[in-house]
Amino acid sequence: MRAPLWLRDLAGAWIFYSVLPAWPGLKPRFERIARFAPWIGLVLGGLQSFLWLVLIRADWPTSAVTLLVIGLGAWLSGGLHLDGLMDTADGLAAGRERCLQAMDDSCVGASGVQALLVVVLLQIASLLRLGSLAPLALLIAAFWGRCAPLWAMARFFYLREGQAGTASFHRRYRKGWQEALPACLVLLLALTVVPSLMIVGWPSQMVLMAGIGVGVLPAFLVPELLGRRLGGHSGDSYGASVVLVETITLLLLAVLLPAG
């Protein structure tokens, strides 16, 4: 029996968005993988959260755990989004006329290095502030970060028209609002089922629900602002959107939630 197309797309997303081993016995398809990126984000964020909990129970200092968790996240994604962040930063610094040329350059410029440094420092500070709430924050940030490209695909044209590329590939096979259905399903379950299963008081459930919703604004605003500044989107700016939304979401959670 042949696997349904959506399951093959999910298997393709698993391969494309992570370095995790491919699923045995299932031929992946890559036509509509972007819709499942938030699901893959939950898996990667879940692995980061698991590492955090294991090391904390092993009496590792929080500072060391924070660095290892951030390193694990970079490795699990194959550096795909961080590379996009650095290329996009270089493109923005080069100006509209030389933007694509700078983004295509295999050498990383000063702006790219600075962007990476700022992002990593903000993530470290946020996770240190969150403390015991960091595992939950990692899940939320990973989910919303990978929702951001869905908005970019829906709103903006491909920067390199007539050329093959990640952004062109995603836009060619997307089917409008249906691409957001898997992410909406996760969000619906998170806001309804998860709080009801938790044996905590109503105030704690309200904090949880508010925390889950924190990333919605960055997930729309970051790709929107990047798209307007660049005049469109590319695979690099999709990756930049993921990293920036993750970082902003972690920072907002660190500011709004009580210290863990």
C-alpha positions as CSV (number, residue, x, y, z in Angstrom):
1,M,0.0,0.0,0.0
2,R,1.4,3.4,-1.0
3,A,1.8,6.0,1.7
4,P,-0.4,9.1,1.4
5,L,1.2,12.1,-0.2
6,W,1.0,14.2,3.0
7,L,3.0,11.5,4.9
8,R,5.7,11.4,2.1
9,D,5.9,15.2,2.3
10,L,6.4,15.0,6.0
11,A,9.2,12.5,5.5
12,G,10.7,14.9,3.0
13,A,10.5,17.8,5.5
14,W,12.2,15.6,8.1
15,I,15.1,15.1,5.7
16,F,15.3,18.7,4.4
17,Y,14.9,20.6,7.7
18,S,17.1,18.3,9.9
19,V,20.1,16.0,10.0
20,L,18.1,13.3,11.6
21,P,18.1,9.8,9.9
22,A,15.6,9.3,7.1
23,W,12.5,7.2,7.8
24,P,12.9,3.5,6.7
25,G,10.5,2.1,4.1
26,L,9.0,5.4,3.1
27,K,9.9,7.2,-0.1
28,P,10.0,10.9,0.8
29,R,8.4,13.6,-1.4
30,F,9.6,17.2,-1.4
31,E,6.8,19.1,-3.2
32,R,4.9,20.5,-0.2
33,I,7.4,20.1,2.7
34,A,7.2,23.7,3.9
35,R,3.7,23.2,5.5
36,F,5.3,20.6,7.9
37,A,8.3,22.8,8.9
38,P,6.5,23.8,12.2
39,W,6.1,20.1,13.0
40,I,9.8,19.5,12.5
41,G,10.5,22.5,14.6
42,L,8.6,20.9,17.5
43,V,10.8,17.8,17.1
44,L,14.0,19.7,17.1
45,G,12.9,22.0,20.0
46,G,11.8,18.9,21.8
47,L,15.3,17.3,21.5
48,Q,16.8,20.6,22.8
49,S,14.4,20.5,25.7
50,F,15.2,16.9,26.4
51,L,18.9,17.6,26.5
52,W,18.3,20.6,28.9
53,L,16.3,18.4,31.3
54,V,18.8,15.5,31.2
55,L,21.8,17.8,31.9
56,I,20.1,19.8,34.6
57,R,19.2,16.5,36.4
58,A,22.8,15.5,36.1
59,D,23.7,18.7,38.0
60,W,25.3,20.5,35.1
61,P,25.5,24.3,35.6
62,T,22.8,26.2,33.7
63,S,25.3,28.3,31.8
64,A,27.0,25.1,30.3
65,V,23.6,23.6,29.5
66,T,22.5,26.7,27.7
67,L,25.5,26.6,25.4
68,L,25.1,22.9,24.6
69,V,21.4,23.3,23.9
70,I,22.0,26.2,21.4
71,G,24.8,24.1,19.8
72,L,22.5,21.1,19.5
73,G,19.9,23.3,17.8
74,A,22.4,24.5,15.2
75,W,23.6,21.0,14.5
76,L,20.2,19.4,14.3
77,S,19.2,21.9,11.5
78,G,22.5,21.4,9.7
79,G,23.2,25.1,10.1
80,L,20.6,25.7,7.3
81,H,18.9,28.7,9.0
82,L,22.0,30.3,10.5
83,D,23.6,30.3,7.0
84,G,20.5,32.1,5.7
85,L,20.7,34.6,8.6
86,M,24.3,35.5,7.8
87,D,23.8,35.7,4.0
88,T,20.7,37.9,4.5
89,A,22.6,40.2,6.9
90,D,25.3,40.6,4.3
91,G,22.7,41.3,1.6
92,L,21.0,44.0,3.7
93,A,24.3,45.7,4.4
94,A,25.3,45.7,0.7
95,G,22.2,47.7,-0.3
96,R,19.4,47.0,-2.8
97,E,21.6,47.0,-5.9
98,R,24.2,44.6,-4.6
99,C,21.9,42.6,-2.3
100,L,21.6,39.4,-4.3
101,Q,25.3,39.4,-5.2
102,A,26.3,39.7,-1.5
103,M,23.8,37.0,-0.5
104,D,25.2,34.6,-3.2
105,D,28.8,35.2,-2.1
106,S,30.2,32.1,-0.4
107,C,32.3,34.3,1.9
108,V,30.7,35.6,5.0
109,G,31.0,39.3,5.6
110,A,31.3,41.4,8.8
111,S,27.5,42.0,8.9
112,G,26.8,38.3,8.8
113,V,29.2,37.5,11.6
114,Q,27.8,40.4,13.7
115,A,24.2,39.1,13.1
116,L,25.2,35.6,14.2
117,L,27.0,36.9,17.3
118,V,24.0,39.1,18.4
119,V,21.5,36.3,17.9
120,V,23.5,33.7,19.8
121,L,24.1,36.2,22.7
122,L,20.4,37.1,22.9
123,Q,19.4,33.4,22.9
124,I,21.9,32.7,25.7
125,A,20.7,35.6,27.8
126,S,17.0,34.6,27.3
127,L,17.6,30.9,28.2
128,L,19.6,31.9,31.3
129,R,16.8,34.2,32.4
130,L,14.1,31.6,31.8
131,G,15.8,28.9,33.8
132,S,13.4,26.0,34.5
133,L,11.0,27.4,31.9
134,A,13.6,27.1,29.1
135,P,12.4,23.7,27.9
136,L,8.9,25.0,27.3
137,A,10.3,28.2,25.7
138,L,12.5,26.2,23.3
139,L,9.4,24.3,22.0
140,I,7.4,27.5,21.5
141,A,10.3,29.3,19.8
142,A,11.1,26.4,17.4
143,F,7.4,26.2,16.4
144,W,6.9,29.9,15.7
145,G,10.2,30.3,14.0
146,R,9.2,27.8,11.3
147,C,5.8,29.3,10.9
148,A,7.5,32.5,9.7
149,P,8.5,31.3,6.2
150,L,4.8,30.3,5.5
151,W,3.9,33.9,5.7
152,A,6.8,35.0,3.6
153,M,5.8,32.5,0.9
154,A,2.3,33.7,0.9
155,R,3.1,37.4,0.8
156,F,6.2,37.9,-1.3
157,F,7.6,37.0,-4.7
158,Y,10.9,35.1,-5.3
159,L,13.9,37.4,-5.4
160,R,15.6,35.4,-8.1
161,E,12.8,35.1,-10.7
162,G,13.6,32.6,-13.4
163,Q,16.2,30.8,-11.3
164,A,15.9,27.5,-9.4
165,G,16.2,27.8,-5.6
166,T,14.6,26.8,-2.3
167,A,12.2,29.7,-2.3
168,S,11.1,29.1,-5.9
169,F,10.6,25.4,-5.2
170,H,8.4,26.1,-2.2
171,R,6.3,28.7,-4.0
172,R,5.8,26.5,-7.0
173,Y,4.0,23.8,-5.0
174,R,2.3,25.8,-2.3
175,K,-1.5,25.7,-2.2
176,G,-2.5,28.9,-0.5
177,W,-4.0,28.9,3.0
178,Q,-3.8,25.1,3.1
179,E,-0.1,25.3,3.8
180,A,-0.9,26.7,7.3
181,L,-3.3,23.9,8.3
182,P,-0.7,21.6,10.0
183,A,0.6,24.6,12.0
184,C,-2.9,25.6,13.0
185,L,-3.7,22.1,14.1
186,V,-0.7,22.1,16.5
187,L,-1.7,25.5,17.8
188,L,-5.3,24.4,18.4
189,L,-4.1,21.4,20.4
190,A,-1.6,23.5,22.3
191,L,-4.2,26.1,23.4
192,T,-7.0,23.6,24.2
193,V,-5.9,20.1,24.9
194,V,-2.6,20.7,26.6
195,P,-3.7,23.1,29.3
196,S,-6.7,20.9,30.2
197,L,-4.3,17.9,30.7
198,M,-2.1,19.8,33.1
199,I,-2.7,19.4,36.8
200,V,-2.1,23.0,37.6
201,G,-4.2,25.9,38.7
202,W,-6.0,28.3,36.3
203,P,-3.4,31.1,36.7
204,S,-0.6,28.7,35.6
205,Q,-2.7,27.6,32.6
206,M,-3.2,31.2,31.6
207,V,0.5,31.9,31.7
208,L,1.1,28.8,29.6
209,M,-1.5,29.9,27.0
210,A,-0.1,33.4,26.9
211,G,3.4,32.0,26.5
212,I,2.3,29.9,23.5
213,G,0.8,32.9,21.8
214,V,3.8,35.2,22.3
215,G,5.5,34.2,19.0
216,V,2.5,34.9,16.7
217,L,3.4,38.6,16.2
218,P,7.1,38.0,15.4
219,A,6.2,35.2,13.1
220,F,4.2,37.7,10.9
221,L,6.2,40.9,11.4
222,V,9.8,39.5,10.8
223,P,9.1,38.0,7.4
224,E,6.9,41.0,6.5
225,L,9.6,43.5,7.3
226,L,12.4,41.5,5.7
227,G,10.3,41.0,2.5
228,R,9.6,44.8,2.2
229,R,13.3,45.6,2.8
230,L,14.6,43.1,0.3
231,G,11.8,43.5,-2.2
232,G,10.9,39.8,-1.9
233,H,12.2,36.6,-0.3
234,S,14.7,33.9,-1.0
235,G,15.8,30.7,0.7
236,D,18.3,32.7,2.7
237,S,15.7,35.2,4.0
238,Y,13.4,32.2,4.9
239,G,16.3,30.9,7.1
240,A,16.9,34.4,8.5
241,S,13.2,34.6,9.4
242,V,13.3,31.3,11.3
243,V,16.3,32.4,13.4
244,L,15.1,35.9,14.1
245,V,11.6,34.8,15.1
246,E,13.1,32.1,17.4
247,T,15.4,34.6,19.0
248,I,12.7,37.3,19.4
249,T,10.2,34.8,20.8
250,L,12.8,33.5,23.4
251,L,13.5,37.1,24.4
252,L,9.9,38.0,24.7
253,L,9.2,34.9,26.9
254,A,12.2,35.8,29.0
255,V,10.8,39.3,29.6
256,L,7.2,38.3,30.1
257,L,7.3,35.0,32.0
258,P,8.4,34.8,35.7
259,A,12.0,33.8,36.2
260,G,12.4,30.0,36.4
